[in-house]
Amino acid sequence: MTMNRKMYELTYILTSVLSSEQTAEVVVRVNEIIESAGGSISEVDEWGARKLAYPVDKKKNGYYVNIYFEGPGTLIPRIERALTIDDNVLRSLILVMDKSMVAHYHASRAGRQVAAETQEKAETATVGSPRRYIDYKETDYLKRFVNEQGKMLPRRVLDVPAKKQRAIARAVKRARHLALMPYVADSVR
């Protein structure tokens, strides 16, 4: 019986009080969990220490790690359990990559120069311009769809199709979960 293997994206935040050796140990441990359960890692992208958009477990900074891997569906509960048990992990998000996410990943992986040019074009694009995949990691782009209070702008204001509005809402919610964007603006607090 062949197992159905899918592409996944895992992003997690480690507490910033760890030393660089301890951080490396946690990253290696998560990678070993994936590989021991039959997964294969495509890329490990360590974003490094960043300021969180809002305090998580009374911590204002975190160390972000993003992993792209392929594996069976039975692997996901093991990873979620390991990340939940580990006190050094503040938050995590595992996504099953659909066709548009895989295409976006391969396009960005194919050439970082092309990705930089695409990002420049995206920054100059209008709000309602067509875009294939709206990535939750591109917070500068997502801030265009949020007002000063932190609320998502309605579809009639943005003048975008309903399908794109749902994709924007999904990306903003994912970014907020990972403390990349605040739920409420600082001026409202």
ZAVEX-386171 format. One record per residue: y, x, z of N, C-alpha, C, CB in turn; residue in three letters. Coordinates in steps of 0.02 Angstrom, whole numbers. Atoms other than C-alpha are relative to their C-alpha. Glycine has a CB too. Layout:
N
+--------+--------+--------+--------+--------+--------+--------+--------+--------+--------+--------+--------+-------+
:   n.c2 :   n.c1 :   n.c3 :  ca.c2 :  ca.c1 :  ca.c3 :   c.c2 :   c.c1 :   c.c3 :  cb.c2 :  cb.c1 :  cb.c3 : lumro :
+--------+--------+--------+--------+--------+--------+--------+--------+--------+--------+--------+--------+-------+
:      Y :      X :      Z :      Y :      X :      Z :      Y :      X :      Z :      Y :      X :      Z :   ALA :
...
+--------+--------+--------+--------+--------+--------+--------+--------+--------+--------+--------+--------+-------+
//
This chain:
189
+--------+--------+--------+--------+--------+--------+--------+--------+--------+--------+--------+--------+-------+
:   n.c2 :   n.c1 :   n.c3 :  ca.c2 :  ca.c1 :  ca.c3 :   c.c2 :   c.c1 :   c.c3 :  cb.c2 :  cb.c1 :  cb.c3 : lumro :
+--------+--------+--------+--------+--------+--------+--------+--------+--------+--------+--------+--------+-------+
:    -59 :     42 :      0 :      0 :      0 :      0 :     62 :     44 :      0 :      0 :    -48 :     61 :   MET :
:    -61 :    -40 :      3 :    167 :     74 :    -51 :     55 :    -33 :     42 :     24 :      8 :    -73 :   THR :
:    -54 :     26 :    -41 :    313 :     57 :     66 :     63 :     -5 :    -41 :     11 :     45 :     62 :   MET :
:    -63 :     10 :     35 :    477 :    -11 :      3 :     53 :     45 :     31 :     21 :    -75 :      3 :   ASN :
:    -50 :    -47 :    -25 :    603 :    129 :     22 :     69 :    -20 :    -27 :    -17 :     73 :    -21 :   ARG :
:    -68 :     17 :     18 :    789 :     91 :     22 :     47 :     55 :     23 :     20 :    -68 :     31 :   LYS :
:    -53 :    -46 :    -21 :    948 :    193 :     37 :     37 :    -31 :     58 :     49 :     17 :    -60 :   MET :
:    -37 :     23 :    -58 :   1038 :    180 :    203 :     58 :     47 :     13 :    -46 :     -4 :     62 :   TYR :
:    -57 :    -40 :    -23 :   1203 :    240 :    273 :      5 :    -10 :     75 :     66 :    -19 :    -37 :   GLU :
:     -5 :      2 :    -73 :   1214 :    282 :    458 :     63 :     37 :     20 :    -63 :     31 :     34 :   LEU :
:    -59 :    -32 :    -27 :   1380 :    317 :    542 :     -2 :    -10 :     75 :     66 :    -29 :    -31 :   THR :
:     -1 :      7 :    -72 :   1388 :    354 :    727 :     54 :     45 :     30 :    -68 :     16 :     30 :   TYR :
:    -53 :    -37 :    -35 :   1517 :    416 :    852 :    -30 :     30 :     63 :     60 :    -47 :     17 :   ILE :
:     22 :    -35 :    -60 :   1474 :    546 :    983 :     60 :      9 :     46 :    -32 :     68 :    -17 :   LEU :
:    -54 :    -12 :    -47 :   1574 :    570 :   1141 :     29 :     70 :    -11 :    -26 :     -7 :     73 :   THR :
:    -33 :    -63 :     15 :   1701 :    709 :   1125 :     -5 :     51 :     56 :     73 :    -13 :    -16 :   SER :
:      6 :    -48 :    -56 :   1661 :    789 :   1293 :    -58 :     48 :    -10 :     -9 :    -38 :     65 :   VAL :
:     56 :    -45 :     14 :   1507 :    872 :   1217 :     25 :     66 :    -29 :    -51 :    -33 :    -48 :   LEU :
:    -16 :    -65 :     31 :   1513 :   1056 :   1173 :    -27 :     -1 :    -72 :    -30 :     59 :     40 :   SER :
:     23 :     -2 :     70 :   1482 :   1106 :    992 :    -75 :      8 :     -4 :     35 :     57 :    -38 :   SER :
:     72 :     -7 :      0 :   1304 :   1158 :   1036 :    -35 :    -66 :     16 :    -21 :     54 :     51 :   GLU :
:     29 :     64 :    -19 :   1267 :    991 :   1119 :      7 :    -51 :    -57 :     33 :    -27 :     64 :   GLN :
:    -11 :     44 :     57 :   1342 :    898 :    971 :    -51 :     16 :    -55 :     72 :      7 :    -27 :   THR :
:     48 :    -20 :     51 :   1233 :    998 :    851 :    -71 :    -22 :     19 :      1 :     77 :    -10 :   ALA :
:     66 :     22 :    -23 :   1079 :    957 :    958 :    -10 :    -74 :    -13 :     -8 :     15 :     74 :   GLU :
:      7 :     72 :     11 :   1113 :    770 :    949 :     -7 :    -16 :    -74 :     62 :    -38 :     29 :   VAL :
:      4 :     11 :     73 :   1140 :    777 :    760 :    -70 :     19 :    -25 :     54 :     40 :    -37 :   VAL :
:     67 :    -23 :     21 :    977 :    875 :    738 :    -53 :    -50 :     26 :    -15 :     71 :     27 :   VAL :
:     48 :     48 :    -28 :    885 :    752 :    852 :     -2 :    -65 :    -42 :     18 :    -17 :     73 :   ARG :
:     -2 :     61 :     42 :    943 :    602 :    748 :    -32 :     15 :    -68 :     73 :    -25 :    -10 :   VAL :
:     31 :    -19 :     63 :    894 :    694 :    588 :    -76 :      4 :      6 :     28 :     67 :    -25 :   ASN :
:     72 :     -4 :    -11 :    721 :    729 :    660 :    -32 :    -68 :      7 :    -15 :     42 :     63 :   GLU :
:     26 :     69 :     -7 :    698 :    545 :    705 :     -9 :    -30 :    -70 :     47 :    -44 :     43 :   ILE :
:      3 :     27 :     67 :    735 :    498 :    525 :    -58 :     31 :    -39 :     67 :     11 :    -38 :   ILE :
:     51 :    -35 :     39 :    621 :    630 :    449 :    -70 :    -10 :     28 :     16 :     74 :     -2 :   GLU :
:     66 :     10 :    -29 :    477 :    604 :    572 :    -29 :    -68 :    -16 :      2 :     10 :     75 :   SER :
:     23 :     67 :     15 :    469 :    420 :    528 :     -8 :    -12 :    -75 :     48 :    -51 :     30 :   ALA :
:     11 :      7 :     71 :    453 :    453 :    342 :     62 :     -6 :    -42 :    -42 :    -58 :    -12 :   GLY :
:    -62 :      3 :     38 :    635 :    456 :    291 :     18 :     67 :    -29 :     56 :    -26 :     43 :   GLY :
:    -24 :    -62 :     29 :    720 :    585 :    182 :     76 :     -3 :     -1 :    -29 :     12 :    -72 :   SER :
:    -72 :     -2 :     -7 :    900 :    635 :    215 :     31 :     28 :    -64 :     22 :     43 :     61 :   ILE :
:    -35 :    -22 :     60 :   1014 :    649 :     64 :     60 :     44 :     18 :     23 :    -59 :    -42 :   SER :
:    -61 :    -36 :    -18 :   1172 :    707 :    150 :     19 :    -15 :     73 :     58 :    -19 :    -47 :   GLU :
:    -27 :      7 :    -67 :   1239 :    737 :    325 :     73 :     23 :     -4 :    -41 :     42 :     53 :   VAL :
:    -71 :    -14 :      4 :   1428 :    729 :    331 :     30 :     -6 :     70 :     36 :    -48 :    -51 :   ASP :
:    -31 :      1 :    -66 :   1506 :    778 :    497 :     76 :     -1 :     -9 :    -22 :     62 :     43 :   GLU :
:    -72 :      7 :      7 :   1685 :    714 :    500 :     37 :     39 :     53 :     20 :    -74 :      3 :   TRP :
:    -32 :    -38 :    -53 :   1721 :    804 :    662 :     33 :    -46 :     51 :     50 :     48 :    -28 :   GLY :
:    -33 :     37 :    -54 :   1826 :    753 :    811 :     60 :    -37 :    -28 :     22 :     48 :     56 :   ALA :
:    -56 :     43 :     21 :   1948 :    610 :    782 :     22 :    -42 :     58 :    -20 :    -44 :    -60 :   ARG :
:    -27 :     46 :    -49 :   2059 :    500 :    885 :    -25 :    -70 :    -19 :     78 :      2 :      3 :   LYS :
:     24 :     68 :     12 :   1984 :    326 :    904 :     59 :    -47 :     -6 :    -48 :    -22 :     56 :   LEU :
:    -53 :     49 :      8 :   2090 :    177 :    852 :     13 :    -39 :     64 :    -17 :    -48 :    -57 :   ALA :
:     -6 :     33 :    -65 :   2058 :    100 :   1023 :    -51 :     32 :     46 :    -11 :    -78 :     -6 :   TYR :
:     48 :    -32 :    -46 :   1969 :    161 :   1181 :    -69 :    -33 :     -4 :     26 :     -4 :     72 :   PRO :
:     70 :     23 :     -1 :   1779 :    147 :   1176 :    -32 :     33 :     61 :    -38 :     18 :    -67 :   VAL :
:     28 :    -25 :    -63 :   1694 :    165 :   1345 :     49 :     47 :     36 :    -67 :     37 :    -13 :   ASP :
:    -55 :    -37 :    -33 :   1861 :    230 :   1414 :     10 :     70 :    -30 :    -14 :      6 :     74 :   LYS :
:    -10 :    -64 :     35 :   1860 :    373 :   1287 :     46 :    -12 :    -59 :    -68 :     31 :    -23 :   LYS :
:    -49 :      7 :     53 :   2001 :    401 :   1164 :    -15 :     42 :    -62 :     69 :     18 :     26 :   LYS :
:     19 :    -43 :     56 :   1920 :    533 :   1052 :    -76 :     -4 :     -9 :     22 :     73 :     12 :   ASN :
:     71 :      1 :     15 :   1752 :    542 :    966 :    -16 :     47 :    -57 :    -24 :    -70 :    -16 :   GLY :
:     24 :    -44 :     53 :   1649 :    651 :    850 :    -41 :    -43 :    -48 :    -43 :     59 :     28 :   TYR :
:     32 :     43 :     49 :   1601 :    557 :    691 :    -51 :     38 :    -42 :     53 :    -32 :    -46 :   TYR :
:     53 :    -28 :     44 :   1440 :    590 :    593 :    -22 :    -56 :    -47 :    -61 :     27 :     43 :   VAL :
:     21 :     47 :     52 :   1392 :    503 :    430 :    -61 :     28 :    -36 :     59 :    -15 :    -50 :   ASN :
:     62 :    -22 :     30 :   1215 :    515 :    361 :    -21 :    -49 :    -54 :    -56 :      9 :     53 :   ILE :
:     30 :     40 :     53 :   1145 :    452 :    196 :    -74 :     19 :     -3 :     36 :     11 :    -70 :   TYR :
:     72 :    -15 :      2 :    956 :    436 :    193 :    -38 :    -56 :    -34 :    -27 :     11 :     70 :   PHE :
:     44 :     48 :     32 :    812 :    348 :    110 :    -62 :     -6 :     43 :    -19 :     22 :    -73 :   GLU :
:     59 :      9 :    -42 :    667 :    272 :    204 :    -24 :    -71 :      1 :     14 :     23 :     69 :   GLY :
:     27 :     67 :     -5 :    560 :    122 :    244 :     41 :    -41 :     50 :    -74 :      2 :     21 :   PRO :
:    -36 :     44 :    -45 :    631 :    -29 :    335 :    -22 :      5 :     72 :     -8 :    -70 :    -23 :   GLY :
:     24 :     -7 :    -69 :    523 :      7 :    488 :     35 :     57 :     37 :    -76 :     12 :     -1 :   THR :
:    -35 :    -57 :    -30 :    629 :    162 :    519 :     62 :    -23 :     39 :     20 :     49 :    -54 :   LEU :
:    -64 :     22 :    -27 :    787 :     64 :    563 :     -4 :    -18 :     75 :     27 :    -59 :    -39 :   ILE :
:      3 :     15 :    -72 :    731 :     -8 :    732 :     -9 :     63 :     43 :    -58 :    -48 :     14 :   PRO :
:      8 :    -63 :    -38 :    677 :    167 :    788 :     66 :     35 :      9 :    -50 :     46 :    -35 :   ARG :
:    -65 :    -34 :     -4 :    847 :    240 :    746 :     47 :    -38 :     46 :     31 :      6 :    -71 :   ILE :
:    -44 :     41 :    -43 :    941 :     95 :    827 :    -17 :      8 :     73 :     -3 :    -73 :    -20 :   GLU :
:     21 :     -8 :    -70 :    839 :    112 :    986 :     19 :     68 :     26 :    -76 :    -10 :      7 :   ARG :
:    -18 :    -68 :    -22 :    864 :    300 :    995 :     75 :      7 :     11 :    -25 :     51 :    -51 :   ALA :
:    -72 :     -5 :     -7 :   1051 :    283 :    969 :     25 :    -42 :     58 :     34 :    -21 :    -64 :   LEU :
:    -20 :     42 :    -56 :   1064 :    142 :   1096 :    -16 :     33 :     67 :    -35 :    -68 :     -5 :   THR :
:     21 :    -32 :    -63 :    971 :    240 :   1230 :     43 :     62 :     15 :    -73 :     20 :     -4 :   ILE :
:    -37 :    -63 :     -9 :   1071 :    401 :   1202 :     70 :    -15 :     27 :      4 :     39 :    -66 :   ASP :
:    -65 :     11 :    -31 :   1222 :    402 :   1319 :     57 :     36 :    -36 :     -1 :     22 :     72 :   ASP :
:    -51 :    -38 :     35 :   1313 :    525 :   1206 :     26 :    -36 :    -62 :    -27 :     67 :    -21 :   ASN :
:    -20 :     38 :     58 :   1325 :    398 :   1064 :     42 :    -60 :     23 :    -62 :    -24 :    -42 :   VAL :
:    -44 :     54 :    -19 :   1474 :    281 :   1082 :    -12 :    -63 :    -42 :     73 :     22 :     -6 :   LEU :
:     11 :     55 :     46 :   1448 :    171 :    929 :    -41 :     24 :    -59 :     67 :    -30 :    -24 :   ARG :
:     37 :    -18 :     60 :   1336 :    166 :    776 :      0 :    -60 :    -47 :    -72 :     22 :     17 :   SER :
:      4 :     52 :     51 :   1323 :     69 :    614 :    -48 :     23 :    -54 :     71 :    -15 :    -30 :   LEU :
:     48 :    -14 :     53 :   1175 :     66 :    494 :      7 :    -54 :    -53 :    -74 :      3 :     28 :   ILE :
:     -8 :     47 :     56 :   1200 :    -12 :    323 :    -54 :     13 :    -52 :     70 :      7 :    -31 :   LEU :
:     44 :     -5 :     58 :   1074 :    -48 :    186 :     47 :      3 :    -60 :    -50 :    -61 :     -5 :   VAL :
:    -45 :    -10 :     57 :   1157 :     16 :     28 :    -22 :    -43 :    -59 :      2 :     74 :    -20 :   MET :
:     14 :     39 :     60 :   1166 :   -110 :   -114 :     19 :     40 :    -62 :     38 :    -68 :      2 :   ASP :
:    -11 :    -36 :     63 :   1191 :    -64 :   -297 :     70 :     29 :     -4 :    -12 :    -46 :    -58 :   LYS :
:    -69 :    -25 :      5 :   1380 :    -48 :   -286 :     12 :     57 :     49 :     50 :    -57 :     12 :   SER :
:     -8 :    -54 :    -49 :   1370 :     59 :   -129 :    -35 :     64 :    -25 :    -30 :    -21 :     69 :   MET :
:     37 :    -58 :     27 :   1240 :    174 :   -210 :     39 :     32 :    -57 :    -71 :    -20 :    -24 :   VAL :
:    -40 :    -26 :     55 :   1347 :    190 :   -366 :     62 :     36 :     26 :     21 :    -57 :    -48 :   ALA :
:    -58 :    -32 :    -30 :   1500 :    230 :   -259 :    -19 :     66 :     32 :     33 :    -47 :     52 :   HIS :
:     23 :    -62 :    -33 :   1401 :    359 :   -160 :    -15 :     54 :    -51 :    -63 :    -15 :     41 :   TYR :
:     17 :    -50 :     51 :   1333 :    446 :   -316 :     63 :     24 :    -37 :    -49 :    -30 :    -50 :   HIS :
:    -63 :    -21 :     33 :   1506 :    446 :   -397 :     39 :     48 :     44 :     43 :    -62 :    -17 :   ALA :
:    -37 :    -45 :    -45 :   1584 :    526 :   -244 :    -38 :     65 :     11 :     13 :    -34 :     67 :   SER :
:     40 :    -60 :    -10 :   1440 :    648 :   -225 :     -1 :     44 :    -62 :    -71 :    -19 :     19 :   ARG :
:      4 :    -37 :     63 :   1440 :    699 :   -409 :     55 :     52 :     -4 :      5 :    -48 :    -59 :   ALA :
:    -54 :    -49 :      1 :   1606 :    783 :   -393 :     54 :    -18 :     49 :     29 :      6 :    -71 :   GLY :
:    -52 :     13 :    -49 :   1726 :    795 :   -249 :     69 :      1 :    -34 :     -2 :     50 :     57 :   ARG :
:    -63 :     -1 :     37 :   1864 :    833 :   -375 :     13 :    -68 :    -31 :      0 :     55 :    -54 :   GLN :
:     -7 :     66 :     30 :   1832 :    669 :   -464 :     17 :    -51 :     54 :    -65 :    -21 :    -37 :   VAL :
:    -15 :     46 :    -55 :   1834 :    579 :   -296 :     72 :      7 :     22 :    -47 :     13 :     59 :   ALA :
:    -69 :    -11 :    -19 :   2002 :    658 :   -254 :     47 :    -33 :    -51 :     16 :     74 :      6 :   ALA :
:    -41 :     32 :     51 :   2074 :    600 :   -421 :     -4 :    -76 :      5 :    -23 :     23 :    -70 :   GLU :
:      9 :     72 :     -8 :   2002 :    426 :   -393 :     40 :    -24 :     59 :    -74 :    -17 :      8 :   THR :
:    -37 :     20 :    -60 :   2080 :    421 :   -220 :     75 :     -2 :    -15 :    -14 :     48 :     58 :   GLN :
:    -70 :      1 :     18 :   2250 :    466 :   -293 :     16 :    -62 :    -41 :     18 :     64 :    -39 :   GLU :
:    -10 :     60 :     40 :   2232 :    326 :   -420 :     -2 :    -62 :     43 :    -53 :     -4 :    -56 :   LYS :
:      7 :     58 :    -44 :   2178 :    205 :   -283 :     63 :     -8 :     43 :    -62 :      8 :     45 :   ALA :
:    -60 :      4 :    -40 :   2331 :    249 :   -180 :     59 :    -28 :    -39 :     18 :     67 :     29 :   GLU :
:    -54 :     25 :     42 :   2446 :    209 :   -326 :    -14 :    -69 :    -28 :     13 :     48 :    -56 :   THR :
:     18 :     66 :     27 :   2353 :     50 :   -373 :     33 :    -55 :     41 :    -76 :     -9 :     -1 :   ALA :
:    -27 :     57 :    -36 :   2422 :   -119 :   -327 :    -54 :    -31 :     43 :     29 :    -53 :    -50 :   THR :
:     47 :     31 :    -47 :   2343 :   -226 :   -193 :    -54 :    -40 :    -36 :     37 :    -44 :     49 :   VAL :
:     47 :     44 :     34 :   2261 :   -347 :   -315 :    -36 :     33 :    -58 :     35 :    -60 :    -24 :   GLY :
:     32 :    -33 :     57 :   2198 :   -215 :   -437 :    -76 :      1 :      8 :     27 :     71 :     -7 :   SER :
:     73 :      0 :     -4 :   2013 :   -213 :   -480 :    -27 :     65 :     30 :    -31 :    -11 :    -69 :   PRO :
:     31 :    -57 :    -32 :   1904 :    -97 :   -378 :    -73 :    -18 :     10 :     35 :     18 :     68 :   ARG :
:     71 :     16 :     -1 :   1715 :    -85 :   -382 :    -27 :    -11 :     70 :    -38 :     54 :    -33 :   ARG :
:     27 :      5 :    -67 :   1669 :    -52 :   -201 :     55 :     16 :     50 :    -61 :     46 :     10 :   TYR :
:    -51 :    -11 :    -51 :   1784 :    -66 :    -51 :    -36 :     31 :     60 :     37 :    -68 :     21 :   ILE :
:     34 :    -40 :    -51 :   1730 :     68 :     72 :     35 :     -6 :     67 :     -4 :     73 :    -21 :   ASP :
:    -29 :      6 :    -67 :   1756 :     45 :    259 :     29 :     65 :     26 :    -52 :    -26 :     48 :   TYR :
:    -25 :    -65 :    -23 :   1792 :    231 :    277 :     70 :     16 :    -27 :    -48 :     54 :    -21 :   LYS :
:    -66 :    -11 :     29 :   1950 :    221 :    171 :     51 :    -45 :     36 :      0 :    -15 :    -76 :   GLU :
:    -43 :     42 :    -42 :   2064 :    155 :    309 :     71 :     -6 :    -28 :      2 :     28 :     70 :   THR :
:    -67 :      5 :     28 :   2226 :    195 :    218 :      3 :    -57 :    -51 :     21 :     67 :    -33 :   ASP :
:      3 :     55 :     49 :   2174 :     76 :     79 :     -7 :    -67 :     36 :    -59 :     11 :    -48 :   TYR :
:     12 :     63 :    -36 :   2115 :    -57 :    203 :     62 :    -24 :     37 :    -58 :      7 :     48 :   LEU :
:    -61 :     20 :    -37 :   2281 :    -56 :    297 :     46 :    -43 :    -42 :     37 :     62 :     24 :   LYS :
:    -40 :     42 :     44 :   2359 :   -138 :    145 :    -16 :    -74 :      8 :    -11 :     20 :    -72 :   ARG :
:     23 :     69 :     -6 :   2261 :   -296 :    184 :      8 :    -27 :     70 :    -72 :     -4 :    -22 :   PHE :
:    -10 :     20 :    -70 :   2314 :   -307 :    367 :     75 :     -1 :     13 :    -37 :     49 :     49 :   VAL :
:    -71 :      3 :    -14 :   2484 :   -362 :    430 :     19 :     42 :     61 :     22 :    -73 :     12 :   ASN :
:    -25 :    -42 :    -55 :   2591 :   -281 :    567 :    -35 :    -15 :     66 :     74 :     -9 :      8 :   GLU :
:     33 :     19 :    -62 :   2499 :   -377 :    703 :    -74 :     19 :      1 :      8 :    -74 :     11 :   GLN :
:     70 :    -18 :      4 :   2328 :   -319 :    644 :    -43 :    -55 :    -29 :    -25 :     18 :     67 :   GLY :
:     38 :     56 :     29 :   2277 :   -485 :    564 :    -12 :     13 :    -74 :     36 :    -67 :     11 :   LYS :
:     14 :     -6 :     71 :   2193 :   -488 :    395 :     42 :    -51 :    -38 :    -77 :    -11 :    -15 :   MET :
:    -42 :     44 :     40 :   2306 :   -561 :    261 :    -44 :    -50 :    -37 :     43 :     41 :    -49 :   LEU :
:     40 :     50 :     35 :   2247 :   -723 :    181 :     -4 :     14 :    -75 :     28 :    -69 :     12 :   PRO :
:     13 :    -10 :     71 :   2182 :   -730 :      3 :     59 :    -23 :    -43 :    -63 :    -37 :    -20 :   ARG :
:    -56 :     25 :     40 :   2330 :   -831 :    -61 :     59 :     48 :      0 :     23 :    -68 :     26 :   ARG :
:    -53 :    -50 :     -3 :   2450 :   -693 :     -4 :    -19 :     61 :    -42 :     14 :     20 :     73 :   VAL :
:     23 :    -60 :     36 :   2345 :   -552 :    -77 :     -9 :    -13 :    -75 :    -65 :     24 :     30 :   LEU :
:     12 :     19 :     69 :   2312 :   -647 :   -239 :    -61 :     37 :    -28 :     62 :     14 :    -44 :   ASP :
:     63 :    -31 :     21 :   2133 :   -584 :   -251 :    -54 :    -55 :     -2 :    -22 :     57 :     49 :   VAL :
:     55 :     49 :      2 :   1972 :   -678 :   -294 :    -37 :     -3 :     67 :    -51 :     19 :    -56 :   PRO :
:     35 :     11 :    -63 :   1866 :   -747 :   -152 :    -52 :     54 :     13 :    -32 :    -68 :      1 :   ALA :
:     52 :    -51 :     -8 :   1727 :   -620 :   -183 :     30 :     65 :     26 :    -36 :     12 :    -67 :   LYS :
:    -32 :    -61 :    -23 :   1847 :   -474 :   -162 :     27 :     -8 :     71 :     57 :     20 :    -48 :   LYS :
:    -25 :     13 :    -68 :   1925 :   -555 :     -7 :    -56 :      8 :     51 :     31 :    -70 :      5 :   GLN :
:     57 :     -8 :    -46 :   1752 :   -563 :     73 :    -19 :     73 :      8 :    -60 :    -40 :    -26 :   ARG :
:     14 :    -72 :     -4 :   1722 :   -380 :     30 :     51 :     36 :     42 :     -3 :     31 :    -71 :   ALA :
:    -54 :    -30 :    -40 :   1890 :   -333 :    106 :    -12 :    -16 :     74 :     70 :    -26 :    -22 :   ILE :
:     12 :     20 :    -70 :   1851 :   -432 :    265 :    -59 :     37 :     29 :    -12 :    -76 :      5 :   ALA :
:     59 :    -37 :    -23 :   1680 :   -350 :    278 :     17 :     73 :     15 :    -57 :     -4 :    -53 :   ARG :
:    -19 :    -71 :     -9 :   1754 :   -175 :    258 :     45 :      8 :     61 :     34 :     27 :    -62 :   ALA :
:    -45 :     -4 :    -58 :   1892 :   -208 :    386 :    -39 :     -9 :     65 :     57 :    -54 :     -5 :   VAL :
:     40 :     11 :    -61 :   1766 :   -275 :    513 :    -43 :     60 :     16 :    -44 :    -62 :     -9 :   LYS :
:     40 :    -60 :    -12 :   1655 :   -122 :    490 :     43 :     57 :     26 :    -36 :     21 :    -65 :   ARG :
:    -46 :    -53 :    -23 :   1803 :     -4 :    510 :     22 :    -13 :     71 :     61 :      4 :    -47 :   ALA :
:    -20 :     16 :    -69 :   1856 :    -95 :    668 :    -57 :     13 :     49 :     22 :    -74 :      6 :   ARG :
:     58 :    -12 :    -44 :   1680 :    -86 :    741 :     -7 :     74 :     16 :    -65 :    -26 :    -34 :   HIS :
:      7 :    -72 :    -10 :   1679 :    103 :    718 :     64 :     33 :     25 :    -21 :     33 :    -64 :   LEU :
:    -63 :    -25 :    -28 :   1855 :    120 :    793 :     39 :     42 :    -51 :    -12 :     40 :     63 :   ALA :
:    -41 :    -32 :     51 :   1927 :    179 :    627 :     66 :    -37 :     -9 :    -38 :      4 :    -66 :   LEU :
:    -60 :     42 :      2 :   2052 :     35 :    630 :      5 :    -39 :     65 :      0 :    -48 :    -63 :   MET :
:     -6 :     40 :    -62 :   2124 :    -57 :    781 :     -9 :    -75 :    -14 :     69 :     13 :     33 :   PRO :
:      5 :     72 :      5 :   2089 :   -240 :    813 :     70 :    -31 :      2 :    -44 :    -29 :     55 :   TYR :
:    -68 :     24 :    -10 :   2270 :   -267 :    867 :     47 :     58 :     -8 :      8 :    -34 :     69 :   VAL :
:    -49 :    -53 :      9 :   2424 :   -168 :    820 :     29 :     22 :     67 :     57 :    -23 :    -47 :   ALA :
:    -28 :    -27 :    -62 :   2505 :    -58 :    953 :     61 :    -39 :     23 :     19 :     73 :     -9 :   ASP :
:    -60 :     36 :    -18 :   2665 :   -160 :    947 :    -15 :    -66 :     35 :     42 :    -13 :    -61 :   SER :
:     18 :     64 :    -29 :   2572 :   -318 :   1001 :    -28 :      8 :     70 :    -51 :    -36 :    -44 :   VAL :
:     33 :    -11 :    -65 :   2482 :   -242 :   1151 :     46 :     -5 :     58 :    -32 :     67 :      2 :   ARG :
+--------+--------+--------+--------+--------+--------+--------+--------+--------+--------+--------+--------+-------+
//
